[in-house]
Structures are given as C-alpha cells and as structure tokens.
Amino acid sequence: MARIISSSAFGLAALAACETTPKTGDEVVFEPAYLGTQTRLLEDDLVSFLVAMKGARSNDDVAAYGECVAAQYALIRGYGFARHVRTEVEKRNGVWYGDAGYVISASIPEGVRTIDAEITVQDCIANGIPTV
C-alpha cells in the first residue's frame, strides 16, 4: 500500500485515452470506470480533489482525472486557471485513489504546471474523462 507521487501528466494521459479501440495480441483495452470525486477546500485558493477509478493503466490516468475535476471546479468558482501542487496515487483492492492538490486563481499563476481551466475541461470532455 505504498503512496506514489505523480506529476500531472494530463497531456500524455489525454493522448493515451484516445487509444480505446480493441487491440490484437497482448495489448489491453483502456476501459476506465470513474467512481467519483470529493472536494476539500484547504484554504481560500488551495483545494484538494479526491478521485477514485478502476481500470487505470498508471498513475497518469488518475492524475488526469484529478486535473479534469480541478479544471471544472475552477470554472464553477469563477476562476480561469489552476496550478498543480501535487498528486498522490494509491491502489487498493483494484481501485485507484488520487489526492490532487491545486491552487486556483483568476489569472495565470506562477509555476510550470499551470492549466487553463476552460481548455482543460474541453480536452477532458473530448477524451471522455468526467469533470465532476
């Protein structure tokens, strides 16, 4: 039951999510089941998103789910951007759990792991990843 820190790799996970057609040979079909989210407001602009899913291929799929939820939350609160702080991923009994921390803001925050909430939500929808 080790905890693993994963960087937000939404771009890679989003591209991989496009690969949902059955494959031949030993390749596995990506058929995730998104089990829901919880939101915890830690400070005025610091939010933790708890996500759960089955069928993840790696920590990146769980991180992408957390990013999609964070982007939608930012839009709901009237903000346009978020900065990824950290994502912890754990797998127990076949279920992947993620705890993703984000700072939300009205303007582009400093840092290298920032997201434009509106664009991210559109990408999530296009890739079949729920945002709430």
Secondary structure in CASP SS format (residue, H / E / C, confidence):
PFRMAT SS
TARGET T0000
AUTHOR 0000-0000-0000
METHOD secondary structure of the structure
MODEL  1
M C 1.00
A C 1.00
R C 1.00
I E 1.00
I E 1.00
S C 1.00
S C 1.00
S C 1.00
A C 1.00
F H 1.00
G H 1.00
L H 1.00
A H 1.00
A H 1.00
L H 1.00
A H 1.00
A H 1.00
C C 1.00
E C 1.00
T C 1.00
T C 1.00
P C 1.00
K C 1.00
T C 1.00
G C 1.00
D C 1.00
E C 1.00
V C 1.00
V C 1.00
F C 1.00
E C 1.00
P C 1.00
A E 1.00
Y E 1.00
L E 1.00
G E 1.00
T E 1.00
Q E 1.00
T E 1.00
R E 1.00
L E 1.00
L C 1.00
E C 1.00
D C 1.00
D C 1.00
L E 1.00
V E 1.00
S E 1.00
F E 1.00
L E 1.00
V E 1.00
A E 1.00
M E 1.00
K E 1.00
G C 1.00
A C 1.00
R C 1.00
S C 1.00
N H 1.00
D H 1.00
D H 1.00
V H 1.00
A H 1.00
A H 1.00
Y H 1.00
G H 1.00
E H 1.00
C H 1.00
V H 1.00
A H 1.00
A H 1.00
Q H 1.00
Y H 1.00
A H 1.00
L H 1.00
I H 1.00
R C 1.00
G C 1.00
Y C 1.00
G C 1.00
F E 1.00
A E 1.00
R E 1.00
H E 1.00
V E 1.00
R E 1.00
T E 1.00
E E 1.00
V E 1.00
E E 1.00
K E 1.00
R E 1.00
N C 1.00
G C 1.00
V E 1.00
W E 1.00
Y E 1.00
G E 1.00
D E 1.00
A E 1.00
G E 1.00
Y E 1.00
V E 1.00
I E 1.00
S E 1.00
A C 1.00
S C 1.00
I C 1.00
P C 1.00
E C 1.00
G C 1.00
V C 1.00
R C 1.00
T E 1.00
I E 1.00
D E 1.00
A H 1.00
E H 1.00
I H 1.00
T H 1.00
V H 1.00
Q H 1.00
D H 1.00
C H 1.00
I H 1.00
A H 1.00
N C 1.00
G C 1.00
I C 1.00
P C 1.00
T C 1.00
V C 1.00
END
